[in-house]
Amino acid sequence: MAKSLTYGLRTYLCYMKLRFLFYFLFLLFLQVSCKTPMPELSSEAKLSKSKTISIRWTTTDPVLAKVFLDVFPVPPAVLLDDQVNVADLSTVLLPPPDPNDAPIIQKPKPMNPNELPRWDRGFELTNIDNLTLVIRNESQRPFKSIGISLLALTMMYYGTMETEAELVWTSGENNLHRISFLATQETIWAPMPFYIGTGSSIVAPILNSNRYPSHLQKYCIQEKPTKLRESMEQSITENCKEYEIFLRRLFLQNYEAIHLQLTQWEKRNQDWFQP
């Protein structure tokens, strides 16, 4: 009888130790895990936000309308609620972007104070119609994640999401225009026990298939997820929240390239003259 009580007590103490170790490792994971922080604008980019880019732009994407206005110094968008007669630019077949057309970031030249742009004289603003974000490539790089985890002796979980997208719009003459080579990357890593780190790196891309940016975009603004999909994945609110974070990260990481193209588009049909 005494031996049974002693054995039961040892078993209970062993269970409590394992439980304590599990909670300790779990808390350690929460404290030590590292995720790519949201990018911050450079001091030059912050100064550029003080001057409004005078364009008139429309879009069917309410999340894009919100984030684009938050990040770039542009007027509020004209949101197109009726999408029946609006072309879906994400389905338009475009040739691969030419690397030679990638924007070259240059320091802006000082403006002659005697020259005034046409919007200061009351002229009509340049249009950007139906601004659309088109996601071209996205990958979780599973082999890269597994390789990095193995280099850490299977004691680290590593996950990444790399995306390449472009902004596409039409102008008054119905020509397509785009800003290409917009790339973003988000990474998360955390220490794990032996083998669990590599195992998590293998399983994570399968479990996170619903967090591809194209999937978030689709089930936030293009289609309403069914109740079954929401129960198996996540709600439309969560999809829109993660889609907004993705857009903000993308725009901040590519701020200078997009800002340059917007200012060039603003000057495209300007009438510069001496007052």
C-alpha positions as CSV (number, residue, x, y, z in Angstrom):
1,M,0.0,0.0,0.0
2,A,2.8,2.4,0.9
3,K,4.7,1.5,-2.3
4,S,1.6,2.3,-4.3
5,L,1.2,5.7,-2.6
6,T,4.8,6.5,-3.2
7,Y,4.6,5.5,-6.8
8,G,1.5,7.5,-7.3
9,L,3.1,10.6,-5.6
10,R,6.2,10.3,-7.8
11,T,4.0,10.0,-10.9
12,Y,2.1,13.1,-9.9
13,L,5.2,15.1,-9.2
14,C,6.7,14.0,-12.6
15,Y,3.5,15.1,-14.3
16,M,3.6,18.5,-12.6
17,K,7.2,19.0,-13.6
18,L,6.4,18.2,-17.2
19,R,3.4,20.5,-17.1
20,F,5.6,23.3,-15.6
21,L,8.2,22.7,-18.3
22,F,5.5,22.9,-21.0
23,Y,4.2,26.2,-19.7
24,F,7.7,27.6,-19.3
25,L,8.6,26.7,-22.9
26,F,5.3,28.2,-24.1
27,L,5.9,31.5,-22.2
28,L,9.5,31.5,-23.5
29,F,8.2,31.2,-27.1
30,L,5.8,34.1,-26.6
31,Q,8.6,36.3,-25.1
32,V,11.4,35.3,-27.4
33,S,9.6,35.0,-30.7
34,C,10.6,37.7,-33.2
35,K,8.5,39.0,-36.0
36,T,9.4,41.5,-38.7
37,P,8.5,44.9,-37.4
38,M,6.3,47.3,-39.4
39,P,8.7,49.5,-41.5
40,E,9.2,53.1,-40.6
41,L,9.6,55.9,-43.1
42,S,12.9,57.7,-43.4
43,S,13.3,61.3,-42.5
44,E,13.2,62.3,-46.2
45,A,10.0,60.3,-46.7
46,K,8.4,61.9,-43.7
47,L,9.2,65.4,-45.2
48,S,7.7,64.4,-48.5
49,K,4.4,63.7,-46.8
50,S,4.1,67.4,-46.0
51,K,3.3,68.2,-49.7
52,T,0.0,66.8,-51.0
53,I,0.1,65.0,-54.4
54,S,-2.8,66.5,-56.2
55,I,-4.5,63.7,-58.0
56,R,-8.1,62.4,-58.2
57,W,-8.2,58.7,-57.8
58,T,-10.8,56.0,-57.6
59,T,-10.9,52.4,-56.4
60,T,-13.2,49.6,-55.6
61,D,-11.1,48.4,-52.7
62,P,-12.2,50.0,-49.4
63,V,-9.2,48.7,-47.5
64,L,-6.8,50.0,-50.2
65,A,-8.6,53.4,-50.1
66,K,-8.0,53.6,-46.3
67,V,-4.4,52.4,-46.2
68,F,-3.2,54.3,-49.3
69,L,-4.6,57.6,-47.8
70,D,-2.9,56.9,-44.5
71,V,0.5,56.2,-46.0
72,F,0.7,58.6,-49.0
73,P,0.0,62.4,-49.1
74,V,-3.0,62.1,-51.4
75,P,-6.6,63.3,-51.2
76,P,-9.2,60.8,-50.2
77,A,-10.3,58.3,-52.8
78,V,-13.6,58.2,-54.6
79,L,-14.8,54.7,-53.7
80,L,-16.7,53.0,-56.4
81,D,-19.5,51.1,-54.8
82,D,-21.1,49.8,-57.9
83,Q,-18.6,47.2,-59.3
84,V,-20.9,45.9,-62.0
85,N,-19.7,48.2,-64.7
86,V,-16.1,48.5,-63.4
87,A,-13.4,46.3,-65.0
88,D,-11.6,43.8,-62.8
89,L,-8.0,44.8,-63.5
90,S,-6.6,41.9,-61.6
91,T,-7.8,39.6,-64.4
92,V,-6.2,41.6,-67.2
93,L,-3.3,39.8,-68.8
94,L,-0.3,42.0,-68.8
95,P,3.2,41.2,-70.1
96,P,5.9,40.7,-67.5
97,P,7.2,44.0,-66.2
98,D,10.5,45.2,-67.7
99,P,13.3,45.6,-65.1
100,N,14.5,48.6,-67.1
101,D,11.2,50.4,-66.2
102,A,11.8,50.1,-62.5
103,P,11.7,53.5,-60.8
104,I,15.0,55.1,-60.1
105,I,14.9,57.0,-56.8
106,Q,16.5,60.4,-57.2
107,K,16.7,63.4,-54.9
108,P,14.0,66.0,-55.9
109,K,15.3,69.2,-57.4
110,P,14.4,72.4,-55.6
111,M,11.3,74.1,-57.1
112,N,11.6,77.5,-58.6
113,P,9.4,79.7,-56.4
114,N,8.2,81.6,-59.5
115,E,6.8,78.4,-61.1
116,L,3.4,77.2,-59.9
117,P,1.8,73.8,-60.8
118,R,-1.5,73.9,-62.5
119,W,-3.6,72.7,-59.5
120,D,-2.6,75.9,-57.7
121,R,-4.2,77.8,-60.6
122,G,-7.5,75.9,-60.4
123,F,-7.0,73.4,-63.2
124,E,-8.6,69.9,-63.2
125,L,-6.7,67.2,-61.3
126,T,-5.1,64.3,-63.1
127,N,-7.1,61.1,-62.8
128,I,-6.1,57.6,-61.5
129,D,-9.1,55.5,-62.2
130,N,-9.8,52.1,-60.5
131,L,-6.6,51.8,-58.6
132,T,-6.1,48.0,-58.0
133,L,-3.5,46.0,-56.2
134,V,-2.6,42.9,-58.3
135,I,-0.6,40.2,-56.5
136,R,1.7,38.5,-58.9
137,N,3.8,36.1,-56.8
138,E,3.7,34.9,-53.3
139,S,5.5,32.1,-51.4
140,Q,6.2,30.9,-47.9
141,R,9.6,29.5,-49.0
142,P,9.1,26.1,-47.2
143,F,12.6,24.7,-48.2
144,K,14.3,27.9,-47.0
145,S,12.4,27.7,-43.7
146,I,13.2,24.1,-43.1
147,G,16.9,24.7,-44.0
148,I,17.3,27.5,-41.6
149,S,15.5,25.4,-38.9
150,L,18.0,22.5,-39.5
151,L,20.9,24.9,-39.3
152,A,19.6,25.8,-35.8
153,L,19.8,22.1,-34.9
154,T,16.0,21.7,-35.2
155,M,15.5,24.0,-32.2
156,M,14.0,27.0,-34.1
157,Y,10.7,27.6,-35.9
158,Y,11.2,29.8,-39.0
159,G,8.4,31.1,-41.2
160,T,8.3,33.7,-44.0
161,M,5.9,35.1,-46.5
162,E,7.3,36.8,-49.6
163,T,5.1,38.7,-52.0
164,E,5.5,40.6,-55.2
165,A,2.7,42.9,-56.4
166,E,1.9,45.8,-58.6
167,L,-0.5,48.7,-58.6
168,V,-2.6,48.9,-61.8
169,W,-5.0,51.7,-62.9
170,T,-6.5,53.2,-66.0
171,S,-6.5,56.8,-67.2
172,G,-9.0,58.9,-69.1
173,E,-7.9,57.4,-72.4
174,N,-8.5,53.9,-71.0
175,N,-4.8,52.9,-71.2
176,L,-3.4,50.7,-68.5
177,H,-0.7,52.0,-66.2
178,R,1.2,50.2,-63.4
179,I,3.8,50.4,-60.7
180,S,5.7,47.1,-60.7
181,F,8.3,45.4,-58.6
182,L,6.6,46.1,-55.3
183,A,8.0,43.4,-53.0
184,T,7.5,42.7,-49.3
185,Q,8.6,40.1,-46.9
186,E,7.4,39.1,-43.4
187,T,9.4,36.7,-41.2
188,I,8.7,35.2,-37.8
189,W,11.0,32.9,-35.8
190,A,11.1,31.4,-32.3
191,P,13.2,28.9,-30.3
192,M,11.6,25.5,-29.9
193,P,12.6,22.2,-28.3
194,F,14.5,19.6,-30.3
195,Y,12.8,18.5,-33.6
196,I,9.7,20.5,-32.8
197,G,11.2,23.6,-34.4
198,T,11.7,21.8,-37.7
199,G,8.4,20.0,-37.5
200,S,6.6,23.3,-37.0
201,S,8.5,24.8,-40.0
202,I,7.3,21.8,-42.1
203,V,3.6,22.0,-41.0
204,A,3.2,25.8,-40.8
205,P,3.0,26.5,-44.6
206,I,0.1,24.0,-44.9
207,L,-1.7,25.4,-41.9
208,N,-1.1,29.0,-43.0
209,S,-2.3,28.5,-46.6
210,N,-5.3,30.8,-45.8
211,R,-3.0,33.7,-45.0
212,Y,-1.6,34.2,-48.4
213,P,-2.2,37.9,-49.3
214,S,-4.2,36.9,-52.4
215,H,-6.5,34.7,-50.2
216,L,-6.9,37.6,-47.7
217,Q,-7.7,40.0,-50.5
218,K,-10.2,37.6,-52.1
219,Y,-12.2,36.8,-49.0
220,C,-12.1,40.4,-47.7
221,I,-13.2,42.5,-50.7
222,Q,-14.0,40.1,-53.6
223,E,-16.1,37.3,-52.1
224,K,-17.9,36.8,-48.8
225,P,-16.6,33.6,-47.2
226,T,-19.2,30.9,-46.4
227,K,-20.0,29.9,-42.8
228,L,-18.1,26.7,-43.3
229,R,-15.0,28.5,-44.5
230,E,-15.1,31.0,-41.7
231,S,-15.4,28.1,-39.2
232,M,-12.4,26.3,-40.8
233,E,-10.2,29.3,-41.4
234,Q,-11.2,32.7,-40.0
235,S,-13.8,35.4,-40.2
236,I,-14.1,38.1,-42.9
237,T,-13.2,40.6,-40.2
238,E,-9.9,38.8,-39.5
239,N,-9.2,38.5,-43.3
240,C,-9.7,42.3,-43.7
241,K,-7.5,43.0,-40.7
242,E,-4.6,40.9,-42.0
243,Y,-5.1,42.3,-45.5
244,E,-4.8,45.8,-44.1
245,I,-1.6,45.0,-42.3
246,F,-0.2,43.5,-45.5
247,L,-1.1,46.6,-47.5
248,R,0.5,48.9,-44.9
249,R,3.7,46.8,-44.8
250,L,3.8,46.7,-48.7
251,F,3.3,50.5,-49.1
252,L,5.8,51.4,-46.3
253,Q,8.5,49.1,-47.7
254,N,8.0,50.5,-51.2
255,Y,7.2,54.1,-50.2
256,E,9.9,55.9,-52.2
257,A,9.2,54.0,-55.4
258,I,5.4,54.5,-55.2
259,H,5.7,58.2,-54.2
260,L,8.1,58.8,-57.1
261,Q,5.6,57.3,-59.6
262,L,2.7,59.3,-58.1
263,T,4.6,62.6,-58.4
264,Q,5.6,61.8,-62.0
265,W,2.0,61.0,-62.8
266,E,0.9,64.2,-61.1
267,K,3.3,66.2,-63.4
268,R,2.3,64.2,-66.5
269,N,-0.2,66.7,-67.8
270,Q,0.8,69.7,-65.8
271,D,0.8,73.2,-67.4
272,W,3.9,74.9,-65.9
273,F,4.1,78.6,-66.6
274,Q,5.4,81.9,-65.2
275,P,2.7,83.7,-63.2
